[in-house]
Amino acid sequence: QVQLVESGGGLVQPGGSLRLSCAASGSIANIYAMGWYRQVPGKQRELVEHITSGGSINYEDSVKGRFTISRDNAKITVYLQMNSLKPEDTAVYYCNAANKYGAVIGYWGQGTQVTVSS
């Protein structure tokens, strides 16, 4: 299994920016992709953006042009730069890893809270 530790959330005004970080450890040899998810109370967790070891990126349409995912393969760390934040981006953000078959292989941590509010 893969352990993940997220950091970087907080309170920001609309239009502001935050950068999230996620460091992986454990069975990292099985990691093919790493990604960020978010969840609000009463809704299912959704994939925000993910990046493969080769650098291919998929993202949810609502974050296009605002969020940028990047990955440091040497540090087994993934980042999410979030710009032009909107109140609807408010959620708990989680990261996780997937193997080459697309299966999530990490333990879900507590995530990091992102609150966008004036």
Protein Blocks (a to p, Z undefined) as FASTA:
>chain_A
ZZdddehiacddehiacddddddehjlllpmbdcdddddehiacddfbdcdfkopacddf
klgokaccdddfklopacdddehiafklgccdddddddfkopafbdcdebjaddddZZ
